Amino acid sequence: MNRSQPLVLGIESSCDETGVGIVRGTTLLTNTVSSSMDEHVRFGGVIPEIASRAHLDAFVPTLRQALADADVSLEDVDALAVTSGPGLAGALMVGVCAAKALAVATGKPLYAINHLVAHVGVGLLDGKSDGGAAAGRGASGTAGRPASLAVGLGHEGRLPENLGALLVSGGHTEILKINSITSDVQLLGSTIDDAAGEAYDKVARILGLGYPGGPVIDRLARTGNAKAIRFPRGLSQPKYMGTAEEPGKHRYDWSFSGLKTAVARCVEQFEARGEDVPVADIAAAFQEAVVDVITFKAVLACREHGIKDVLLGGGVAANSRLRELTGQRCASAGIRLHVPPLDLCTDNGAMVAALGAQLVMAGIGPSGIRFAPDSSMPVTAVSLLA
């Protein structure tokens, strides 16, 4: 096996994207993604059984496309990597079983890795070849699009010291301290109920905006007045925050369920008075409440833990206001913000391959094929050992 510049194929299936990515060391060769989002729209959210079946249908075509785009064969691959958690149990099982089958058929070593840590590993990728493609699966079939350039935050394949990661998605909202990308990741704070992306979807449903809620609320918020309504910032009261010397229980944690309820009550009050619901203003005020508390607590955690560089990742990293306010507050605090290209922020196989390559280069052993997917895999477990 080539341990200095390993060719690694990564498989992602933790939610509704079937992703296959291929990297050589820290160079991204292809990032191919097939999404089943269109099949979940009428239900207002991801249906696990539908997602699992979509993975079964999409995996082989996505794998073939990725190999063709990278101009490599399975025989050329040095190692395989697969998301083993966290995520939807059935969806994870499809990807893990596919990866195990490939490992048995090819004799290649298999690494079972953490989905969340992989979002950080993608920051090490230094570029993308012109052959990369992302495939969208929907009513119109599969379509490719040119890949964008990915500029990594690492220097010569190494992440900067004092690195943090803010991951904001439909399933996770977490702030991490990365002591070692391959062996030592510390959870500083997380949501104690809904993830930020989940809150967006629920509020969009309340406002009658459809699914997914993130993009439509972001667009609508630009036309609304964020100061028209003051929504609560969860877990920001002194009893939860404490002080730097005596931190409260939830100093770096978030809660969005109360915010969702506040929006619902606000809408009910307008309707009870027979008034038109100011949808744009509510969307703007809701978004400001989410982004304000996320960035405030994330920057606080970074400052109090000596973090000088922070990576913003996850699907909600596409939100324009989150990117804007995170950038402003990081700059004010002397923290360098790194945001991968949007197609690498969302779930994809490239990030899985990127972390797998780091494990190979660090001399960490593979996971074998006896492991099981873990839908609640802790972020402190970077990979599973045989």
Secondary structure, 3 states (H helix, E strand, C coil): CCCCCCEEEEEECCCCEEEEEEEECCEEEEEEEEECHHHCHHHCCCCHHHHHHHHHHHHHHHHHHHHHHHCCCHHHCCEEEEEEECCCHHHHHHHHHHHHHHHHHHCCCEEEEEHHHHHHHHHHCCCECCCCECCEEECCEEECCECCCCCCCCECCECCCCEEEEEECCCCEEEEEEEECCCEEEEEEEECCCCHHHHHHHHHHHCCCCCCHHHHHHHHHCCCCCCCCCCCCCCCCHHHHECCCCECCCCCCECCHHHHHHHHHHHHHHHHCCCCCCHHHHHHHHHHHHHHHHHHHHHHHHHHCCCCEEEEECHHHHCHHHHHHHHHHHHHCCCEEECCCHHHHCCCHHHHHHHHHHHHHCCCCCCCCCCCCCCCCCCCCCEECC
